[in-house]
Amino acid sequence: CGKAMIPNSYNAWGYGIYGDTVTKFTSYEHALEVMSKDLKKNFFDKGLVEPCEFEKRYTPPSKGRWCKSIKYFRDQMIGFKN
């Protein structure tokens, strides 16, 4: 959720950050555009819609931690009342 974001990366999601690889964007808008296209192509278009299905491809070393966290925040947003 951006708590440990790499400075000036506009990457609050850890997208494309692994090993020595660090993906940076020019703005949050740019980050969301790139990530949205990737999520559609590599996940939604392949029928993957649940966080635990994503985790197997997106962050397999998480062993359930990523999935649990994403589901928690997704459920918080779904249940939000303004």
Residue frames as a rotation matrix with the C-alpha (Angstrom) as fourth column:
CYS 1
0.561 0.828 0.000 0.00
0.828 -0.561 0.000 0.00
0.000 0.000 -1.000 0.00
GLY 2
0.539 -0.387 0.748 2.89
0.235 -0.784 -0.575 2.33
0.809 0.486 -0.331 -0.65
LYS 3
0.991 -0.131 0.010 4.36
-0.044 -0.263 0.964 2.22
-0.124 -0.956 -0.267 2.85
ALA 4
0.228 -0.962 0.148 7.77
0.205 0.196 0.959 1.09
-0.952 -0.189 0.242 1.58
MET 5
0.917 0.243 0.318 7.61
0.353 -0.117 -0.928 2.75
-0.188 0.963 -0.193 -1.83
ILE 6
-0.123 -0.971 0.206 10.87
0.959 -0.063 0.277 3.39
-0.256 0.232 0.938 -3.67
PRO 7
0.003 0.118 -0.993 11.31
0.199 -0.973 -0.116 7.18
-0.980 -0.198 -0.026 -3.80
ASN 8
-0.209 -0.006 -0.978 10.32
-0.720 -0.675 0.159 8.86
-0.661 0.737 0.137 -7.08
SER 9
-0.956 -0.149 0.253 9.08
0.024 0.820 0.572 5.57
-0.293 0.553 -0.780 -8.54
TYR 10
-0.350 0.922 -0.163 5.32
-0.936 -0.351 0.024 6.30
-0.035 0.161 0.986 -8.48
ASN 11
-0.245 0.178 -0.953 5.07
-0.264 0.933 0.243 2.57
0.933 0.311 -0.181 -7.77
ALA 12
-0.301 0.226 0.926 2.99
-0.947 -0.182 -0.263 2.18
0.110 -0.957 0.269 -4.62
TRP 13
0.708 0.705 0.049 2.11
-0.705 0.709 -0.009 -1.43
-0.041 -0.028 0.999 -5.48
GLY 14
-0.021 -0.805 0.593 5.50
-0.475 0.530 0.703 -3.10
-0.880 -0.266 -0.393 -5.84
TYR 15
0.888 0.430 0.161 4.65
-0.040 0.423 -0.905 -3.83
-0.457 0.798 0.393 -9.46
GLY 16
0.811 -0.584 0.032 7.65
0.172 0.186 -0.967 -5.23
0.559 0.790 0.251 -11.33
ILE 17
0.218 -0.761 0.611 9.93
-0.900 -0.399 -0.175 -5.07
0.376 -0.512 -0.772 -8.30
TYR 18
0.983 -0.015 0.181 11.87
-0.060 0.913 0.404 -8.25
-0.171 -0.408 0.897 -7.66
GLY 19
0.389 -0.916 0.097 15.54
0.916 0.396 0.068 -9.06
-0.101 0.062 0.993 -7.15
ASP 20
-0.555 -0.674 -0.487 17.52
0.547 -0.737 0.397 -6.18
-0.626 -0.046 0.778 -8.64
THR 21
-0.608 0.412 0.679 14.64
0.627 -0.275 0.729 -5.17
0.487 0.869 -0.091 -10.93
VAL 22
-0.472 0.483 -0.737 12.81
0.463 -0.576 -0.674 -1.96
-0.750 -0.660 0.048 -10.05
THR 23
-0.277 0.485 0.830 9.97
0.892 -0.191 0.409 -0.70
0.357 0.853 -0.380 -12.24
LYS 24
-0.602 0.076 -0.795 9.48
0.370 -0.855 -0.362 3.06
-0.708 -0.512 0.487 -12.08
PHE 25
0.134 0.729 0.671 6.78
0.990 -0.132 -0.055 5.20
0.049 0.672 -0.739 -13.65
THR 26
-0.687 -0.395 0.610 6.57
0.471 -0.881 -0.039 8.86
0.553 0.260 0.791 -14.59
SER 27
-0.572 0.592 0.567 3.35
-0.755 -0.651 -0.082 9.42
0.321 -0.475 0.819 -12.58
TYR 28
-0.618 0.459 0.638 0.63
-0.243 0.660 -0.710 7.52
-0.747 -0.595 -0.297 -10.71
GLU 29
0.445 0.796 -0.411 -1.55
-0.639 -0.040 -0.768 7.86
-0.628 0.604 0.490 -13.81
HIS 30
0.044 -0.539 -0.841 1.18
-0.918 0.311 -0.247 6.23
0.395 0.783 -0.481 -15.91
ALA 31
-0.864 -0.374 0.337 1.55
-0.494 0.760 -0.423 3.44
-0.098 -0.532 -0.841 -13.33
LEU 32
-0.211 0.877 0.432 -2.18
-0.280 0.369 -0.886 2.72
-0.936 -0.308 0.167 -13.33
GLU 33
0.495 0.350 -0.795 -2.32
-0.837 -0.053 -0.545 2.73
-0.233 0.935 0.267 -17.13
VAL 34
-0.332 -0.727 -0.601 0.54
-0.807 0.549 -0.218 0.23
0.489 0.413 -0.768 -17.46
MET 35
-0.896 -0.030 0.444 -0.66
-0.334 0.705 -0.626 -1.98
-0.294 -0.709 -0.641 -14.62
SER 36
0.046 0.997 0.064 -4.27
-0.553 0.079 -0.829 -2.00
-0.832 0.002 0.555 -15.86
LYS 37
0.388 0.033 -0.921 -3.23
-0.904 0.211 -0.373 -3.16
0.182 0.977 0.111 -19.32
ASP 38
-0.635 -0.714 -0.295 -1.01
-0.611 0.698 -0.374 -5.87
0.473 -0.057 -0.879 -17.83
LEU 39
-0.699 0.439 0.564 -3.68
-0.363 0.462 -0.809 -7.10
-0.616 -0.771 -0.164 -15.42
LYS 40
0.367 0.875 -0.316 -6.23
-0.732 0.063 -0.678 -7.29
-0.573 0.480 0.664 -18.23
LYS 41
0.274 -0.322 -0.906 -3.92
-0.856 0.349 -0.382 -9.12
0.439 0.880 -0.180 -20.65
ASN 42
-0.536 -0.723 -0.437 -2.23
-0.448 0.682 -0.578 -11.51
0.716 -0.114 -0.689 -18.25
PHE 43
-0.965 0.213 0.153 -4.96
-0.050 0.423 -0.905 -12.16
-0.257 -0.881 -0.397 -15.70
PHE 44
-0.228 0.969 -0.097 -8.53
-0.456 -0.194 -0.869 -11.08
-0.860 -0.154 0.486 -16.50
ASP 45
0.136 0.260 -0.956 -8.39
-0.990 0.066 -0.123 -12.15
0.031 0.963 0.267 -20.17
LYS 46
-0.612 -0.418 -0.671 -7.24
-0.399 0.896 -0.194 -15.59
0.683 0.149 -0.715 -18.95
GLY 47
0.276 0.883 -0.380 -10.15
0.027 0.388 0.921 -15.90
0.961 -0.264 0.083 -16.54
LEU 48
-0.389 -0.459 -0.799 -8.14
0.827 0.207 -0.522 -15.17
0.405 -0.864 0.299 -13.39
VAL 49
0.099 0.535 0.839 -10.22
0.045 -0.845 0.533 -12.92
0.994 -0.015 -0.107 -11.17
GLU 50
0.951 0.265 -0.161 -9.64
0.146 0.074 0.986 -13.98
0.274 -0.961 0.032 -7.54
PRO 51
0.584 -0.760 0.287 -6.59
-0.808 -0.578 0.115 -12.76
0.079 -0.299 -0.951 -5.59
CYS 52
0.269 -0.510 0.817 -5.40
-0.382 0.722 0.577 -16.30
-0.884 -0.467 -0.001 -4.82
GLU 53
0.728 -0.016 0.686 -5.43
0.593 0.516 -0.618 -17.11
-0.344 0.856 0.385 -8.56
PHE 54
0.877 -0.423 0.227 -3.38
-0.232 -0.787 -0.572 -13.96
0.421 0.449 -0.788 -9.19
GLU 55
0.575 -0.674 0.463 -0.87
-0.712 -0.133 0.690 -14.82
-0.403 -0.726 -0.557 -6.50
LYS 56
0.581 -0.334 0.742 0.18
0.312 0.934 0.175 -18.07
-0.751 0.130 0.647 -8.18
ARG 57
0.507 -0.342 0.791 1.38
0.831 -0.050 -0.554 -16.03
0.229 0.939 0.258 -11.16
TYR 58
0.717 -0.107 0.689 2.07
-0.009 -0.989 -0.145 -12.57
0.697 0.098 -0.710 -9.78
THR 59
0.015 -0.702 0.712 3.92
-0.888 -0.337 -0.313 -13.37
0.460 -0.628 -0.628 -6.57
PRO 60
0.497 0.271 -0.824 4.30
-0.126 0.962 0.241 -17.12
0.858 -0.016 0.513 -6.03
PRO 61
-0.530 -0.751 -0.394 6.85
0.267 0.293 -0.918 -16.82
0.805 -0.592 0.045 -3.19
SER 62
-0.436 0.394 0.809 4.14
-0.727 -0.684 -0.059 -15.21
0.530 -0.614 0.585 -1.01
LYS 63
-0.820 0.094 -0.565 2.60
0.232 0.956 -0.177 -18.60
0.524 -0.276 -0.806 -0.17
GLY 64
-0.036 0.951 -0.307 -0.81
0.890 0.170 0.422 -17.10
0.454 -0.258 -0.853 0.68
ARG 65
-0.358 -0.138 -0.923 0.26
0.733 -0.654 -0.187 -13.88
-0.578 -0.744 0.335 2.44
TRP 66
-0.985 -0.028 -0.168 -0.27
-0.082 -0.788 0.610 -11.63
-0.149 0.615 0.774 -0.61
CYS 67
-0.559 0.824 -0.095 -3.64
0.297 0.306 0.905 -13.23
0.774 0.478 -0.415 -1.36
LYS 68
-0.058 0.529 -0.847 -4.85
0.994 0.114 0.003 -12.76
0.098 -0.841 -0.532 2.22
SER 69
-0.578 -0.245 -0.778 -3.80
0.437 -0.899 -0.041 -9.10
-0.690 -0.364 0.626 2.28
ILE 70
-0.976 0.215 -0.042 -5.36
-0.143 -0.481 0.865 -8.28
0.166 0.850 0.500 -1.10
LYS 71
-0.331 0.905 -0.268 -8.64
0.581 0.419 0.698 -9.96
0.744 0.076 -0.664 -0.15
TYR 72
-0.211 0.216 -0.953 -8.73
0.919 -0.288 -0.269 -7.99
-0.332 -0.933 -0.137 3.11
PHE 73
-0.732 -0.128 -0.669 -8.34
0.039 -0.988 0.147 -4.62
-0.680 0.081 0.729 1.35
ARG 74
-0.871 0.491 -0.014 -10.69
-0.001 0.027 1.000 -5.60
0.492 0.871 -0.023 -1.48
ASP 75
-0.194 0.833 -0.518 -13.35
0.853 0.404 0.330 -6.53
0.484 -0.378 -0.790 1.06
GLN 76
-0.385 -0.008 -0.923 -12.80
0.656 -0.706 -0.267 -3.23
-0.649 -0.708 0.277 2.90
MET 77
-0.935 0.009 -0.356 -13.40
-0.234 -0.769 0.595 -1.31
-0.268 0.639 0.721 -0.35
ILE 78
-0.657 0.739 -0.147 -16.45
0.265 0.409 0.873 -3.38
0.706 0.535 -0.465 -1.28
GLY 79
-0.029 0.668 -0.744 -17.97
0.964 0.216 0.156 -2.79
0.265 -0.712 -0.650 2.17
PHE 80
-0.863 -0.388 -0.322 -17.17
0.468 -0.854 -0.226 0.93
-0.187 -0.346 0.919 2.26
LYS 81
0.260 0.942 0.211 -20.12
0.953 -0.286 0.104 3.23
0.159 0.174 -0.972 2.76
ASN 82
-0.795 -0.573 0.197 -19.70
0.542 -0.818 -0.194 6.96
0.273 -0.047 0.961 2.27
